[in-house]
Structure formats: structure tokens, C-alpha cells
Amino acid sequence: MMDTAQTMRLRLRFYKDVTASTEELRQKFETFTAQKSENFKVKICDNHIWMFVSGNKKQYWSPHLHLELEPKENHTHIRGLFGPDQTLWTLFMFLHFIVAGIFTVFGAMLYSNLRLKQPYNLDLLVMFLMVVVWFLLYFIARQIRFNGTGQMDELEALFLKIIE
């Protein structure tokens, strides 16, 4: 199993080679999907598989696991990517774009005020606050990932159980 607490990335990746064919692996996931687990949900589309935490265990920080099955000569290469809930990820990206936009606008205003020899303290203050907000968003994302670490381990254990 991968050590989710020791890596610095927000979106954790792993790779695994399995001797089974892509079709066999896909069939194992389809069999699991047919069992209707109350805590996990699996979606399959071609060689892409998404595993989600569902039911009572689902929280806003609950991760999902995206698996991509790549057929090789006599084995299958699996690329795994843990990520946050899509709605939460979209919210964070939206907030990052808002912060970047405000930073850029006040940077342009700062430049104009400097060239016109006008007061620019407010522009510097807002730009500094946007940098603080960027760091705050980063640390919030790290905390959300930390909260979901246990569920990442559960998803990985389920993944390993299914492919056995």
C-alpha cells in the first residue's frame, strides 16, 4: 500500500502492474459493482474506473480513486489517481481564479498608481492579502486531504481486494 501521509502532493498517484488482462480486471470491477456495496460506488467507462465513498461514510472531504487500465503485452498497467470530490475541486479552482484575478487587477492598479505618483498602499495591501489567501487555500486543501487519508487507504484496500 502507498504511504498517503508521507507525500507532499495534493493529488496522490500510484502505478501497479498486474498479470491479468484488462478484460479480466474490468470484469472483476463489474462483478463488484453488481454486488451493490453500501459504502462504495464504482463507475466503469471503457478502461477507466472510478471508485467513490458513498452512503453514511461520505463526507465533503471524501476522496475518489480514478484507475486507468492500460493493456500491455502480457500484463495490465494500472495508473491510480486519488482526488477530492469533483464539486470541492471545482470550488477550489474557482476560488483560485478569483484570487488570481483580484491579484492581477490590483497589480495593474499598483503599477498605474506608481507611474502617476498616487498613493498605492491599498493596492499593496490587497495584493498581500491575496497571497495570504493563496497560502490559506493550500493549507485548507492539505487539511482536507489529511481528513480523507483514512478513506484513501480504504479505497486502496478495496481496489487491491477486487483485483486479487
C-alpha positions as CSV (number, residue, x, y, z in Angstrom):
1,M,0.0,0.0,0.0
2,M,1.1,3.5,-0.6
3,D,2.0,5.8,2.3
4,T,-0.5,8.6,1.9
5,A,0.8,10.6,4.9
6,Q,4.4,11.0,3.6
7,T,3.9,12.5,0.2
8,M,3.7,16.3,-0.5
9,R,1.4,16.2,-3.5
10,L,-2.3,17.1,-3.1
11,R,-3.4,14.5,-5.6
12,L,-1.7,11.2,-4.9
13,R,-0.7,8.8,-7.8
14,F,0.4,5.2,-7.9
15,Y,1.2,2.6,-10.6
16,K,0.7,-1.1,-10.5
17,D,1.4,-3.9,-13.0
18,V,-1.0,-6.9,-12.8
19,T,-0.6,-10.2,-14.7
20,A,-4.3,-10.3,-15.5
21,S,-5.7,-8.9,-18.8
22,T,-7.6,-5.7,-19.0
23,E,-10.8,-7.5,-19.7
24,E,-10.4,-9.8,-16.7
25,L,-9.8,-6.8,-14.4
26,R,-12.7,-4.9,-15.8
27,Q,-14.9,-8.0,-15.2
28,K,-13.8,-8.1,-11.6
29,F,-14.9,-4.5,-11.1
30,E,-18.2,-5.1,-12.9
31,T,-18.8,-8.1,-10.5
32,F,-18.1,-5.8,-7.5
33,T,-20.5,-3.2,-8.9
34,A,-23.2,-5.8,-9.2
35,Q,-22.9,-6.6,-5.5
36,K,-24.2,-3.1,-4.6
37,S,-21.9,-2.1,-1.7
38,E,-23.5,0.4,0.6
39,N,-20.2,2.2,1.4
40,F,-18.5,2.3,-2.0
41,K,-19.7,3.0,-5.5
42,V,-17.9,2.1,-8.7
43,K,-18.3,3.6,-12.2
44,I,-16.8,2.0,-15.3
45,C,-16.3,3.5,-18.7
46,D,-14.1,1.7,-21.2
47,N,-10.7,1.3,-19.5
48,H,-11.4,4.0,-16.8
49,I,-12.8,3.1,-13.4
50,W,-13.8,5.5,-10.7
51,M,-14.3,4.4,-7.1
52,F,-16.2,6.6,-4.6
53,V,-17.1,6.6,-1.0
54,S,-20.8,6.6,-0.6
55,G,-23.6,6.3,1.9
56,N,-23.1,7.2,5.5
57,K,-19.3,7.3,5.2
58,K,-19.3,10.1,2.6
59,Q,-18.1,13.5,3.8
60,Y,-17.2,16.6,1.9
61,W,-13.6,15.6,2.1
62,S,-14.2,12.1,0.9
63,P,-11.7,11.2,-1.9
64,H,-12.3,9.2,-5.1
65,L,-9.9,6.9,-6.9
66,H,-9.6,7.0,-10.6
67,L,-8.0,3.9,-12.2
68,E,-6.8,3.7,-15.8
69,L,-6.2,0.2,-17.2
70,E,-3.5,0.1,-19.9
71,P,-3.1,-3.2,-21.7
72,K,0.5,-4.3,-22.3
73,E,1.8,-7.4,-24.0
74,N,1.3,-10.0,-21.2
75,H,0.0,-7.8,-18.3
76,T,-2.0,-4.7,-17.5
77,H,-0.5,-1.4,-16.2
78,I,-2.8,0.4,-13.8
79,R,-2.5,4.1,-13.2
80,G,-4.2,5.2,-10.0
81,L,-5.0,8.8,-9.0
82,F,-6.7,9.9,-5.8
83,G,-8.5,13.1,-5.9
84,P,-11.0,15.2,-4.0
85,D,-14.7,15.2,-4.7
86,Q,-15.3,16.9,-8.1
87,T,-17.6,19.6,-6.6
88,L,-15.0,20.5,-3.9
89,W,-12.2,20.5,-6.5
90,T,-14.3,22.8,-8.8
91,L,-14.9,25.2,-5.8
92,F,-11.2,25.4,-5.0
93,M,-10.3,26.1,-8.7
94,F,-13.0,28.8,-8.8
95,L,-11.6,30.4,-5.7
96,H,-8.0,30.2,-7.1
97,F,-9.2,32.0,-10.3
98,I,-11.0,34.7,-8.3
99,V,-7.9,35.3,-6.1
100,A,-5.6,35.4,-9.2
101,G,-8.0,37.8,-10.9
102,I,-8.1,40.2,-7.9
103,F,-4.3,39.9,-7.6
104,T,-3.8,40.8,-11.3
105,V,-6.3,43.7,-11.2
106,F,-4.7,45.3,-8.1
107,G,-1.2,44.7,-9.6
108,A,-2.3,46.7,-12.6
109,M,-3.7,49.4,-10.4
110,L,-0.5,49.4,-8.3
111,Y,1.6,49.9,-11.5
112,S,-0.7,52.8,-12.6
113,N,-0.6,54.5,-9.2
114,L,3.2,54.2,-9.1
115,R,3.5,55.7,-12.5
116,L,1.1,58.5,-11.7
117,K,2.7,59.1,-8.3
118,Q,-0.6,58.4,-6.5
119,P,-1.0,56.6,-3.1
120,Y,-0.7,52.8,-3.6
121,N,-0.9,51.4,-0.1
122,L,-4.4,49.9,-0.6
123,D,-3.2,48.1,-3.8
124,L,-0.2,46.6,-1.9
125,L,-2.4,45.6,1.0
126,V,-4.9,43.8,-1.3
127,M,-2.1,42.0,-3.2
128,F,-0.6,40.9,0.1
129,L,-3.9,39.6,1.3
130,M,-4.4,37.6,-2.0
131,V,-1.0,35.9,-1.4
132,V,-2.2,35.1,2.2
133,V,-5.5,33.7,0.8
134,W,-3.5,31.5,-1.7
135,F,-1.5,30.0,1.2
136,L,-4.7,29.6,3.2
137,L,-6.3,27.7,0.3
138,Y,-3.2,25.5,0.1
139,F,-3.3,24.7,3.8
140,I,-7.1,24.1,3.7
141,A,-6.5,21.6,0.8
142,R,-3.8,19.8,2.8
143,Q,-6.1,19.6,5.8
144,I,-8.9,18.2,3.6
145,R,-6.6,15.6,2.2
146,F,-5.4,14.7,5.7
147,N,-9.1,14.2,6.8
148,G,-9.6,11.9,3.8
149,T,-6.4,9.8,4.3
150,G,-8.3,7.0,6.1
151,Q,-10.8,6.8,3.3
152,M,-7.9,6.8,0.7
153,D,-6.5,3.8,2.5
154,E,-9.9,2.1,2.5
155,L,-10.3,2.7,-1.3
156,E,-6.9,1.4,-2.0
157,A,-7.5,-1.8,0.2
158,L,-10.8,-2.3,-1.7
159,F,-9.0,-1.9,-5.0
160,L,-6.4,-4.4,-4.0
161,K,-9.1,-6.8,-2.8
162,I,-11.0,-6.5,-6.1
163,I,-8.0,-7.2,-8.4
164,E,-6.8,-10.3,-6.4
